Structures are given as C-alpha cells and as structure tokens.
C-alpha cells in the first residue's frame, strides 16, 4: 500500500498556523506563525516567516521551508 503524500505547505497560507517543535526550543514546544515576511521586491518568492512561542511570546524568524522537516516540526499542537 503506497504511503499517503503529506499535504504541501504553501507559504501564503501559513499565517496563524500552529506548530509543535519535536525537540523543545528554549523550553518552548508550541508555536504559532505570527507573520509571513513578504520579500522586497514583491514579485520575489516568500522565504521567511516569524514564529511566536505560545507561552513566552518570544519570536524568531526562520525559513518557512524548515517547517516541512518532520524531524524538527509537527503541524498542529501535539
């Protein structure tokens, strides 16, 4: 039985999505995409997002493609 392909992630639809870090980052496990960083000039591809830790409200900017790695991130709050 072939494995079901995971849903592709589209950067424009990431805003306010929930993510769980497989390994806690600074004792934080649950994150929310608080901002999709639009490139300059606007016709370039989206490269970065801002993640906000739910508990501490600290933010970090990461390449949105990092979220595709299941060894690092799980979609939703686990």
C-alpha positions in Angstrom: 0.0 0.0 0.0 1.6 3.3 -1.0 2.2 5.9 1.7 -0.1 8.9 1.6 1.8 12.0 0.5 1.8 14.8 3.0 -0.1 18.0 2.2 2.2 20.5 0.5 2.7 23.7 2.6 2.0 27.0 0.8 3.8 30.0 2.4 0.9 32.4 1.8 -1.4 30.1 3.9 0.9 29.7 6.9 -0.3 32.8 8.8 -1.7 31.7 12.2 -1.0 28.0 11.7 0.1 26.0 14.8 3.4 24.0 15.0 5.0 21.8 17.6 8.8 21.5 17.9 9.9 17.9 18.1 12.7 19.0 20.4 11.8 22.0 22.6 13.4 25.3 21.7 14.4 27.3 24.8 11.9 25.1 26.8 9.2 26.1 24.3 7.3 23.5 22.3 4.2 25.2 20.8 4.5 27.9 18.2 2.3 30.0 16.0 3.2 31.6 12.7 2.6 35.2 13.6 3.9 36.8 10.3 4.7 35.8 6.8 7.6 38.1 5.8 6.9 39.5 2.3 10.0 39.9 0.1 11.3 43.1 -1.5 10.5 43.4 -4.4 7.1 41.8 -4.1 7.5 39.6 -7.2 10.2 37.5 -5.4 9.3 34.3 -3.6 8.4 34.2 0.1 11.4 32.8 2.0 10.9 33.6 5.8 8.2 33.5 8.4 8.1 34.7 12.0 7.3 32.1 14.6 6.0 33.1 18.0 6.3 30.9 21.1 2.8 30.5 22.6 3.8 30.6 26.2 6.6 33.2 26.3 5.6 35.3 23.2 9.2 35.3 22.0 9.6 35.4 18.3 12.1 34.0 15.8 12.5 34.3 12.1 13.1 31.1 10.2 12.9 29.9 6.5 9.3 28.7 6.0 10.7 25.5 4.3 12.1 24.4 7.7 8.6 23.6 8.7 8.5 20.8 6.1 11.1 18.7 8.0 9.1 16.2 10.2 12.3 15.6 12.3 12.0 19.2 13.5 8.4 20.3 13.3 4.9 18.7 13.5 1.9 20.6 12.2 -0.6 21.4 14.9 -0.1 21.2 18.6 0.8 17.8 19.9 
